[in-house]
């Protein structure tokens, strides 16, 4: 089952798009390696789940996977061949707002070669360009 909020204050949202780089969630916080988005995109919950399954299947209970994005934006869609009017459509799916630089997934407890292979599989599922980044060492 795809990720979605338990409850929301308002059922439907406007479709605004902000073209800015991420200022929050743009560094590896929990794991050793991260998968970073390079594009501005709405990431559906089913895509996040597909990435999680691809990573878990390759890892086989090794290491720890962290998902850093959550789909909290309702995306509504009218059926095809429907006339204009009659109000806003029902919610079709839930999406996460992803800005360039946002960390999507993190991985801990595995060597770098394994992390590269895992993130290559996960990046194939994502609708945006991604790259693997490591943890910054702060002195």
Secondary structure, 3 states (H helix, E strand, C coil): CCCCCCCCCCCCCCCCCCCCECCCCCCCCCCCEEEEECCCEEEEHHHHHHHHHHHHHHHCCCCEEEECCCCCEEEECCCCCCCCCCCCCCEEEEEEEECECCEEEEEECCCHHHHHHHHHHHHHHCCCCEEEEECCCCC
